[in-house]
Amino acid sequence: MPRKILLLLFFLFLLSLGIALASWPVNVISIRLENGETVFSEAIPEGWPFTSRIVHSLEKTPVEDEYRVVGGRIWQWEERFRSNNAGLPTVVPSNGRFLSNPDWFILRGGRNRWDCLHYRVGNSSFGRNTLELGGSGEIRVFETLEGQRLLFEVSGKPWVRSSRVLRGVDLR
């Protein structure tokens, strides 16, 4: 083949590859306020974890809920708590199991999943909510978004439209 045709084919290959990569679908997690304002949005891999931490009730019991994004949905992976005296769950979910170690009571599994997860933020007295967003740092939401209701959603978007959004939150 003449050299010009090979160069043209190589250029078309690179152009096609660029278009394919730019339009490749990725999971994007968004955290929005009730008014629709997006405070966090980022492309994430399958199985991406995030953890919410709260201090529950007057007993000041630490609780951690670990979630994973799988198949475009938010799955509750594990719930850890230090006491069952504060009205916290003690019944093993169907399709789940109960574990105990010196630090935590653990409920794992149960197949709880959501398209949209609603999350209420407390304050420095009740809740002391923090979010650890796998690889993106920890957000002390009780300081920056006190009393807000948040909506977690996962959507598929082309890679080129999946830029990171971070407004009004302080990652530490």
ChimeraX attribute file (.defattr): number of C-alpha atoms within 10 A of each C-alpha:
attribute: neighborCount
match mode: 1-to-1
recipient: residues
	/A:1	5
	/A:2	6
	/A:3	8
	/A:4	9
	/A:5	10
	/A:6	11
	/A:7	11
	/A:8	11
	/A:9	12
	/A:10	12
	/A:11	12
	/A:12	12
	/A:13	12
	/A:14	12
	/A:15	12
	/A:16	12
	/A:17	12
	/A:18	12
	/A:19	12
	/A:20	13
	/A:21	13
	/A:22	14
	/A:23	14
	/A:24	13
	/A:25	17
	/A:26	21
	/A:27	23
	/A:28	23
	/A:29	24
	/A:30	21
	/A:31	22
	/A:32	19
	/A:33	17
	/A:34	11
	/A:35	8
	/A:36	10
	/A:37	11
	/A:38	18
	/A:39	16
	/A:40	17
	/A:41	20
	/A:42	18
	/A:43	23
	/A:44	17
	/A:45	13
	/A:46	13
	/A:47	14
	/A:48	17
	/A:49	20
	/A:50	21
	/A:51	19
	/A:52	19
	/A:53	20
	/A:54	21
	/A:55	20
	/A:56	19
	/A:57	15
	/A:58	9
	/A:59	10
	/A:60	16
	/A:61	17
	/A:62	17
	/A:63	21
	/A:64	20
	/A:65	19
	/A:66	18
	/A:67	22
	/A:68	20
	/A:69	24
	/A:70	16
	/A:71	11
	/A:72	19
	/A:73	19
	/A:74	24
	/A:75	22
	/A:76	22
	/A:77	21
	/A:78	20
	/A:79	21
	/A:80	19
	/A:81	22
	/A:82	19
	/A:83	19
	/A:84	11
	/A:85	11
	/A:86	13
	/A:87	9
	/A:88	14
	/A:89	14
	/A:90	13
	/A:91	10
	/A:92	15
	/A:93	15
	/A:94	9
	/A:95	10
	/A:96	15
	/A:97	14
	/A:98	15
	/A:99	11
	/A:100	12
	/A:101	8
	/A:102	6
	/A:103	10
	/A:104	16
	/A:105	19
	/A:106	21
	/A:107	23
	/A:108	20
	/A:109	18
	/A:110	16
	/A:111	13
	/A:112	14
	/A:113	16
	/A:114	16
	/A:115	13
	/A:116	15
	/A:117	15
	/A:118	15
	/A:119	15
	/A:120	15
	/A:121	21
	/A:122	21
	/A:123	16
	/A:124	12
	/A:125	11
	/A:126	15
	/A:127	23
	/A:128	20
	/A:129	25
	/A:130	20
	/A:131	20
	/A:132	18
	/A:133	16
	/A:134	13
	/A:135	10
	/A:136	11
	/A:137	12
	/A:138	18
	/A:139	19
	/A:140	19
	/A:141	25
	/A:142	22
	/A:143	17
	/A:144	14
	/A:145	20
	/A:146	17
	/A:147	14
	/A:148	17
	/A:149	15
	/A:150	23
	/A:151	17
	/A:152	19
	/A:153	20
	/A:154	25
	/A:155	14
	/A:156	14
	/A:157	15
	/A:158	16
	/A:159	17
	/A:160	13
	/A:161	13
	/A:162	19
	/A:163	10
	/A:164	12
	/A:165	13
	/A:166	14
	/A:167	10
	/A:168	11
	/A:169	15
	/A:170	13
	/A:171	14
	/A:172	9
